[in-house]
Amino acid sequence: MNWDARPLSEVAEFELGKMLDQAKNKGELLPYLANVNVRWGEFDLGNLREMRFMPQEMERFSLRNGDIVMCEGGEPGRCALWQGQRDGMMFQKALHRIRPRREINSAFLYYVFLNIGRTNGFAPYFTGATIKHLPREQLAKIPIRFPDLEMQKAIAAILQAYDDLIATNQRRIALLEDAARRIYREWFVHLRFPGHETVPVVDGVPRGWRKATLGTVCDETPGASVQTGPFGSQLHSYDYTEMGVPVVMPQDIVGDRIRTTKIAYVADDTAKRLERHALQRLDIVFPRRGDIAKRALVETSQEGYLCGTGCLRIRLAGNVLHPLFLYCVLADPLVVKWIEGQAVGATMLNLSATILRSLEIIVPITAVQAAFTSVTAGLREQVSTLEEQNEKLAHARDLLLPKLMSGQLDVSGIALPEAAA
């Protein structure tokens, strides 16, 4: 197949975002993307900050459909395709805006970058001995291979079909999780649980319930001191393998479960030395640093995985709490806000296990916990099914990605995921 190859500077325009300077910035206050808002293939728009922009800066620092937003630092090369998710969006200096020229399809170029990232292909262009960056002059040199425009669109359409299904499932998951949160808050925050009319409340606690600290009902264990890079790439500390025992790192906690598609492994003999960090079904794992608002409930298929660097394992002591109830406690926005308030760190939040033990929670009577679990278990099962489907879709897409990007596969013979399902 005849594909062209050119440096990125010849097929796209790129621009670094605006420097944040409260003293000098003037103009209209607008939301902007920072490094933390850009994930691989998606944007986190839940916690946007704002900056002032003058009229003459609007074109230079704004986003439009088809732009690719890429991290210059942090995890250089990490990027996503902007498709008008929100009006009036700007971007900060830590990000590149990449705008393809006519001969390049935006979605195709995004998947080129995704394939480069998964093969560690950005690394030769990084600068910095300890903190890596992908500056403009280096970004310009990255070679881009591409077929004619119609073939680009066909390749992108196949890969986007998988990502569109994943996005649809994610929206359904969000609705199910919101329903579970509403039930939790109705029962345990507003105290309108079944039968509440006949139960007196004393000092904010229904009769038969009690208050406790997390440390009195749970045991917590910090993760093993292992390290891994993006997409499970090999680094130092332990020798990673293609098989063995999976190690759960902060980046593996997605939604309310452990994502296994990009997980790293250690050899069996290494896992034996770290067996005190092994996970059991219904343990709760969440990051101690970075995005500490995430948490996951360990499933049966994940028993024996290791709790890795930057994560904390919480395991119930005795039968005081039901695991699903405790998971909902730790996922409640008020509790998340308290936990984030206890974390320290200017650039990356770090959470002390000792501090977490002091978290005060309400312990309902067993019958109410059992009723809550019965009502919400079906919602969680649906969420788990959808997330499992998403893992399979992502895995299938990732198998196709390098073959499509190299021209090895004839796109006319590939079934779209809807037909395969």
MOBELDA-V592694 format. One record per residue. N is the residue number from 1. BURIAL is I if it has 24 or more other ideal C-beta (glycine too) atoms within 12 Angstrom, else O. Layout:
N_BURIAL + N_BURIAL
//
This chain:
1_O + 2_O + 3_O + 4_O + 5_O + 6_O + 7_O + 8_I + 9_O + 10_O + 11_I + 12_I + 13_I + 14_I + 15_I + 16_I + 17_I + 18_I + 19_O + 20_I + 21_O + 22_O + 23_O + 24_O + 25_O + 26_O + 27_O + 28_O + 29_O + 30_I + 31_I + 32_I + 33_I + 34_I + 35_I + 36_I + 37_I + 38_I + 39_I + 40_I + 41_I + 42_I + 43_I + 44_I + 45_I + 46_O + 47_O + 48_I + 49_O + 50_O + 51_I + 52_I + 53_I + 54_O + 55_O + 56_O + 57_I + 58_O + 59_O + 60_O + 61_I + 62_I + 63_I + 64_I + 65_O + 66_I + 67_I + 68_I + 69_I + 70_I + 71_I + 72_I + 73_I + 74_I + 75_I + 76_I + 77_I + 78_I + 79_I + 80_I + 81_I + 82_I + 83_I + 84_O + 85_I + 86_O + 87_O + 88_O + 89_I + 90_I + 91_I + 92_I + 93_I + 94_I + 95_I + 96_I + 97_I + 98_I + 99_I + 100_I + 101_O + 102_O + 103_O + 104_I + 105_I + 106_I + 107_I + 108_I + 109_I + 110_I + 111_I + 112_I + 113_I + 114_I + 115_I + 116_I + 117_I + 118_I + 119_O + 120_O + 121_I + 122_I + 123_I + 124_O + 125_I + 126_I + 127_O + 128_O + 129_O + 130_O + 131_O + 132_I + 133_I + 134_I + 135_I + 136_I + 137_O + 138_I + 139_I + 140_O + 141_O + 142_I + 143_O + 144_I + 145_I + 146_I + 147_I + 148_O + 149_O + 150_O + 151_I + 152_I + 153_O + 154_I + 155_I + 156_I + 157_I + 158_I + 159_I + 160_I + 161_I + 162_I + 163_I + 164_I + 165_I + 166_I + 167_I + 168_O + 169_I + 170_I + 171_O + 172_O + 173_I + 174_O + 175_O + 176_I + 177_I + 178_O + 179_O + 180_I + 181_I + 182_O + 183_I + 184_I + 185_O + 186_O + 187_I + 188_I + 189_O + 190_O + 191_I + 192_O + 193_I + 194_O + 195_O + 196_O + 197_O + 198_O + 199_O + 200_O + 201_O + 202_O + 203_O + 204_O + 205_O + 206_I + 207_O + 208_O + 209_I + 210_O + 211_O + 212_I + 213_O + 214_I + 215_O + 216_O + 217_I + 218_I + 219_O + 220_I + 221_I + 222_I + 223_I + 224_I + 225_O + 226_I + 227_I + 228_I + 229_I + 230_I + 231_I + 232_I + 233_O + 234_O + 235_O + 236_O + 237_O + 238_I + 239_O + 240_I + 241_O + 242_O + 243_O + 244_I + 245_I + 246_I + 247_I + 248_I + 249_I + 250_I + 251_I + 252_I + 253_I + 254_I + 255_I + 256_I + 257_I + 258_I + 259_I + 260_I + 261_I + 262_I + 263_I + 264_I + 265_I + 266_I + 267_O + 268_O + 269_O + 270_I + 271_I + 272_O + 273_O + 274_I + 275_O + 276_O + 277_I + 278_I + 279_I + 280_I + 281_O + 282_I + 283_I + 284_I + 285_I + 286_I + 287_I + 288_I + 289_I + 290_I + 291_I + 292_I + 293_I + 294_I + 295_I + 296_I + 297_I + 298_I + 299_I + 300_O + 301_O + 302_I + 303_O + 304_I + 305_I + 306_I + 307_I + 308_I + 309_I + 310_I + 311_I + 312_I + 313_I + 314_I + 315_I + 316_I + 317_O + 318_O + 319_O + 320_I + 321_I + 322_I + 323_I + 324_I + 325_I + 326_I + 327_I + 328_I + 329_I + 330_I + 331_I + 332_I + 333_O + 334_O + 335_I + 336_I + 337_O + 338_O + 339_I + 340_I + 341_O + 342_I + 343_I + 344_O + 345_O + 346_O + 347_O + 348_O + 349_I + 350_I + 351_I + 352_O + 353_I + 354_O + 355_I + 356_I + 357_I + 358_O + 359_I + 360_O + 361_I + 362_I + 363_I + 364_I + 365_I + 366_O + 367_O + 368_I + 369_I + 370_O + 371_O + 372_I + 373_I + 374_O + 375_I + 376_I + 377_I + 378_O + 379_I + 380_I + 381_O + 382_O + 383_I + 384_I + 385_O + 386_I + 387_I + 388_I + 389_I + 390_I + 391_I + 392_I + 393_I + 394_I + 395_O + 396_I + 397_I + 398_I + 399_O + 400_I + 401_I + 402_I + 403_O + 404_I + 405_I + 406_O + 407_O + 408_O + 409_O + 410_O + 411_I + 412_O + 413_O + 414_I + 415_O + 416_I + 417_I + 418_O + 419_O + 420_O + 421_O
//
